[in-house]
Amino acid sequence: MSNNLKSSVNGSPVKVEAKSVEQALVKAAGLLGLTQDELQYRVLKEETSRGLFSFFKNPVVIIEAWAKAKPQSSRGPAPRGRVERAPIRDRREERERYHDDDESASSSIKSEPLTEAQISALTEELKEFCTGICSRLAGEPVDVSTSVDDGRLVLNIDNDYIAQQISKNSKLAEALEHILRKKPRHLRQELPFRIFVDVSGVRRKREEELIQMAHDLSAKVHENKRPIVLNYKSSYDRKIIHMALDKDERVYTKSIGSGPNRKLMILPQKDAQMVDEPEIYEE
């Protein structure tokens, strides 16, 4: 048994470590052979990560759980160690029925586009949510403005501290975008726009530079009939270049490698004859 799960026999309490109370209850129920409704528990430790990069750290929760005292039954005590549960088939059918209802409700909502008033309210909700997160990260009030550009809701953060942190680690902006996409769960449908987090216009300027560079390299590849390999570590940078050259009929792009060694290659069209080794382009 792993060192983060401690249990004993004869129905004694168990101590369980997990990332959340919900996950800890699932583990405890499995150890005790009970359902979660048959458990009592108390939280021994609840540690959440703080600071700027808390999105990337795992919280720690430790609980102690034990079986609830069962009421006396006129039929006498149940056999030791045996727990009555709903038949597996019944529980599965219940989950499937709930899932079907949820899907049908979701699809009925998806068929109706959001009104201008709903989109405006959604934009304001995301702006306030982003402002709250950024203000807590920076430790001071932060201004966030919004605009719609080419099907994207751009949330522009005006704060020197956050700009500095994002310039050091572009993953922070991507993490904020992910959180903002998940925020409006009440919609039960896809957002009517993509989410783009910017800081004082820095990321949009970076996009423009990458697009211009991609077109310049495309012309070079077409002229020399030789591929070029771009050594960009950021998946976001590679995506921008992919999209910039998607409709360029002179060249095509492909990703090579995996993990931290993943690179982007720009090649002449497949019917063109390639010579020599590909040129490595680094920035």
C-alpha positions as CSV (number, residue, x, y, z in Angstrom):
1,M,0.0,0.0,0.0
2,S,1.3,3.5,-0.9
3,N,2.7,5.7,1.8
4,N,-0.1,8.3,1.3
5,L,-2.9,5.7,2.2
6,K,-2.9,4.2,5.6
7,S,-5.6,1.8,6.8
8,S,-6.1,-1.0,9.3
9,V,-8.5,-3.9,9.6
10,N,-11.7,-4.4,11.5
11,G,-13.3,-1.2,10.3
12,S,-10.8,1.2,11.9
13,P,-10.5,4.7,10.5
14,V,-8.3,5.3,7.5
15,K,-6.1,8.3,6.7
16,V,-6.1,9.3,3.0
17,E,-4.1,11.9,1.1
18,A,-5.3,13.4,-2.1
19,K,-5.6,16.6,-4.1
20,S,-9.1,17.4,-2.9
21,V,-11.6,16.3,-0.3
22,E,-13.8,14.7,-3.0
23,Q,-10.9,12.6,-4.3
24,A,-9.9,11.6,-0.7
25,L,-13.5,10.4,0.0
26,V,-13.4,8.2,-3.1
27,K,-10.2,6.6,-2.0
28,A,-11.4,6.2,1.6
29,A,-14.7,4.5,0.4
30,G,-12.6,2.1,-1.7
31,L,-10.4,1.2,1.3
32,L,-13.3,0.6,3.6
33,G,-15.5,-1.1,1.1
34,L,-18.3,1.5,1.5
35,T,-20.1,4.1,-0.5
36,Q,-19.4,7.7,0.2
37,D,-22.8,8.2,1.8
38,E,-21.8,5.6,4.4
39,L,-18.7,7.5,5.5
40,Q,-18.0,10.0,8.2
41,Y,-14.8,12.0,8.0
42,R,-12.8,14.9,9.3
43,V,-10.1,17.0,7.5
44,L,-6.7,16.7,9.2
45,K,-4.8,18.9,6.7
46,E,-5.9,21.1,3.8
47,E,-3.0,22.8,2.1
48,T,-3.6,24.9,-1.0
49,S,-0.8,26.4,-3.1
50,R,-0.4,30.1,-3.1
51,G,1.5,32.6,-5.2
52,L,1.8,33.4,-8.8
53,F,2.3,29.9,-10.2
54,S,-0.3,28.2,-8.0
55,F,-2.0,27.0,-11.2
56,F,0.8,24.6,-11.7
57,K,1.1,23.2,-8.2
58,N,-1.0,20.5,-6.6
59,P,-2.9,21.0,-3.4
60,V,-2.7,18.5,-0.5
61,V,-5.7,17.3,1.5
62,I,-5.5,14.6,4.3
63,I,-8.7,13.3,5.8
64,E,-9.5,10.6,8.4
65,A,-12.6,8.6,7.5
66,W,-14.6,5.8,9.1
67,A,-17.9,4.0,8.7
68,K,-21.1,5.7,9.9
69,A,-22.9,3.9,12.8
70,K,-25.7,1.9,11.3
71,P,-29.2,2.0,12.9
72,Q,-30.5,-1.1,14.6
73,S,-32.4,-3.4,12.2
74,S,-35.2,-5.7,13.2
75,R,-33.8,-8.3,10.9
76,G,-30.6,-8.4,12.9
77,P,-27.1,-7.3,12.0
78,A,-25.8,-7.8,8.5
79,P,-23.0,-10.2,8.0
80,R,-19.7,-8.8,9.0
81,G,-17.8,-7.0,6.2
82,R,-20.8,-7.1,3.8
83,V,-22.2,-3.9,2.5
84,E,-25.5,-3.6,0.7
85,R,-25.3,-1.6,-2.5
86,A,-27.5,-0.9,-5.4
87,P,-27.1,-3.4,-8.2
88,I,-24.3,-2.4,-10.6
89,R,-26.7,-2.4,-13.6
90,D,-29.1,-0.1,-11.8
91,R,-26.4,2.4,-11.0
92,R,-25.1,2.3,-14.5
93,E,-28.6,2.9,-16.0
94,E,-29.0,5.8,-13.6
95,R,-25.8,7.4,-14.7
96,E,-26.6,6.8,-18.4
97,R,-30.1,8.3,-17.9
98,Y,-28.6,11.4,-16.3
99,H,-26.0,11.7,-19.1
100,D,-28.7,11.4,-21.8
101,D,-30.9,14.1,-20.1
102,D,-27.8,16.3,-19.8
103,E,-26.9,15.8,-23.5
104,S,-30.4,16.5,-24.7
105,A,-30.7,19.7,-22.6
106,S,-27.3,20.8,-23.8
107,S,-28.1,20.2,-27.4
108,S,-31.3,22.1,-27.1
109,I,-29.5,25.1,-25.7
110,K,-26.8,24.9,-28.4
111,S,-29.4,25.3,-31.1
112,E,-30.2,28.8,-30.0
113,P,-27.3,31.4,-30.5
114,L,-26.7,33.8,-27.7
115,T,-28.3,37.3,-28.0
116,E,-26.2,40.5,-28.1
117,A,-27.3,41.1,-24.5
118,Q,-26.2,37.6,-23.4
119,I,-22.8,38.0,-25.1
120,S,-22.3,41.5,-23.5
121,A,-23.1,40.0,-20.1
122,L,-20.8,37.1,-20.7
123,T,-18.0,39.5,-21.7
124,E,-18.4,41.5,-18.6
125,E,-18.5,38.3,-16.4
126,L,-15.2,37.1,-17.9
127,K,-13.6,40.6,-17.6
128,E,-14.5,40.8,-13.9
129,F,-13.3,37.3,-13.3
130,C,-10.0,38.0,-15.0
131,T,-9.6,41.2,-13.1
132,G,-10.1,39.4,-9.8
133,I,-7.5,36.7,-10.6
134,C,-4.9,39.3,-11.9
135,S,-5.4,41.6,-8.9
136,R,-4.7,38.7,-6.5
137,L,-1.6,37.7,-8.5
138,A,-0.2,41.2,-8.5
139,G,-1.3,42.1,-5.0
140,E,-2.8,45.3,-6.2
141,P,-5.8,46.5,-8.3
142,V,-5.4,45.6,-12.0
143,D,-7.2,47.1,-15.0
144,V,-8.5,44.8,-17.7
145,S,-10.0,46.0,-20.9
146,T,-11.8,43.9,-23.5
147,S,-12.3,44.0,-27.3
148,V,-13.4,41.6,-29.9
149,D,-11.0,40.9,-32.7
150,D,-11.4,38.4,-35.5
151,G,-13.7,36.1,-33.5
152,R,-11.6,36.5,-30.3
153,L,-12.4,38.1,-27.0
154,V,-9.2,39.9,-26.2
155,L,-8.6,40.6,-22.5
156,N,-5.8,43.1,-22.2
157,I,-4.2,43.3,-18.8
158,D,-2.5,46.6,-17.9
159,N,0.0,45.8,-15.1
160,D,3.8,45.9,-15.2
161,Y,4.2,43.0,-12.7
162,I,2.0,40.6,-14.6
163,A,3.6,41.7,-17.9
164,Q,7.0,40.9,-16.5
165,Q,5.9,37.4,-15.3
166,I,4.2,36.5,-18.6
167,S,7.4,37.6,-20.5
168,K,9.3,35.1,-18.3
169,N,6.8,32.3,-18.7
170,S,4.3,32.4,-21.5
171,K,2.5,29.4,-20.0
172,L,1.0,31.8,-17.5
173,A,-1.1,33.5,-20.2
174,E,-2.2,30.1,-21.6
175,A,-3.2,29.0,-18.1
176,L,-5.3,32.1,-17.6
177,E,-7.0,31.5,-21.0
178,H,-7.8,27.9,-19.9
179,I,-9.3,29.1,-16.6
180,L,-11.4,31.7,-18.4
181,R,-12.7,29.2,-20.9
182,K,-13.9,27.0,-18.1
183,K,-15.5,29.8,-16.0
184,P,-19.0,30.2,-17.6
185,R,-20.2,26.6,-16.9
186,H,-23.8,27.8,-16.7
187,L,-23.8,28.2,-20.6
188,R,-23.6,24.5,-21.1
189,Q,-22.4,25.2,-24.7
190,E,-19.2,26.4,-26.4
191,L,-18.3,30.1,-26.0
192,P,-19.3,32.3,-29.0
193,F,-15.6,33.5,-29.2
194,R,-12.1,32.4,-28.5
195,I,-10.3,33.7,-25.4
196,F,-7.0,35.6,-25.8
197,V,-5.2,37.1,-22.9
198,D,-2.8,39.9,-23.6
199,V,-0.7,42.2,-21.5
200,S,-0.2,45.8,-22.6
201,G,-0.5,44.5,-26.2
202,V,2.8,42.5,-25.9
203,R,1.3,39.2,-27.1
204,R,-0.5,40.6,-30.1
205,K,2.8,42.4,-31.1
206,R,4.5,39.0,-30.8
207,E,1.9,37.4,-33.0
208,E,2.4,40.1,-35.7
209,E,6.2,39.5,-35.6
210,L,5.8,35.7,-35.9
211,I,3.3,36.1,-38.8
212,Q,5.7,38.4,-40.7
213,M,8.6,36.1,-40.0
214,A,6.6,33.1,-41.2
215,H,5.8,34.8,-44.6
216,D,9.5,35.8,-45.0
217,L,10.6,32.2,-44.4
218,S,8.0,30.8,-46.7
219,A,9.4,33.0,-49.5
220,K,12.9,31.7,-48.7
221,V,11.8,28.0,-48.7
222,H,10.0,28.5,-52.0
223,E,12.9,30.2,-53.6
224,N,15.6,27.8,-52.4
225,K,13.5,24.6,-52.5
226,R,14.9,23.6,-49.2
227,P,13.0,23.0,-45.9
228,I,13.7,25.1,-42.7
229,V,13.3,23.8,-39.2
230,L,12.2,26.3,-36.6
231,N,13.4,25.6,-33.0
232,Y,10.5,27.2,-31.1
233,K,9.9,25.8,-27.6
234,S,6.5,27.4,-27.2
235,S,3.6,25.4,-28.6
236,Y,1.7,28.7,-29.0
237,D,4.4,30.2,-31.2
238,R,4.4,27.1,-33.4
239,K,0.6,27.3,-33.7
240,I,0.7,30.9,-34.9
241,I,3.2,30.0,-37.6
242,H,1.1,27.0,-38.6
243,M,-2.0,29.2,-39.0
244,A,-0.1,32.0,-40.8
245,L,1.0,29.5,-43.5
246,D,-2.1,27.4,-43.6
247,K,-3.3,29.0,-46.9
248,D,0.1,29.6,-48.4
249,E,0.2,27.4,-51.5
250,R,3.9,27.6,-51.9
251,V,4.8,25.7,-48.7
252,Y,3.3,23.5,-46.0
253,T,4.2,23.0,-42.3
254,K,4.6,19.9,-40.1
255,S,5.6,19.3,-36.5
256,I,8.5,16.9,-35.9
257,G,9.9,15.4,-32.7
258,S,8.1,15.1,-29.4
259,G,7.9,16.7,-25.9
260,P,10.5,19.5,-25.3
261,N,12.3,18.5,-28.6
262,R,9.3,19.2,-30.7
263,K,10.0,21.5,-33.7
264,L,8.2,23.0,-36.6
265,M,9.3,22.4,-40.2
266,I,8.4,24.6,-43.3
267,L,8.8,22.6,-46.5
268,P,8.2,23.4,-50.2
269,Q,5.1,21.8,-51.7
270,K,5.4,18.0,-51.8
271,D,5.8,17.9,-55.6
272,A,8.9,20.1,-55.3
273,Q,12.4,18.4,-55.3
274,M,14.2,18.9,-52.0
275,V,17.9,19.0,-51.9
276,D,20.6,18.9,-49.1
277,E,19.8,18.9,-45.4
278,P,17.1,21.2,-43.9
279,E,18.3,24.5,-42.5
280,I,17.9,25.0,-38.8
281,Y,16.4,28.4,-37.8
282,E,16.6,29.4,-34.2
283,E,15.5,32.5,-32.3
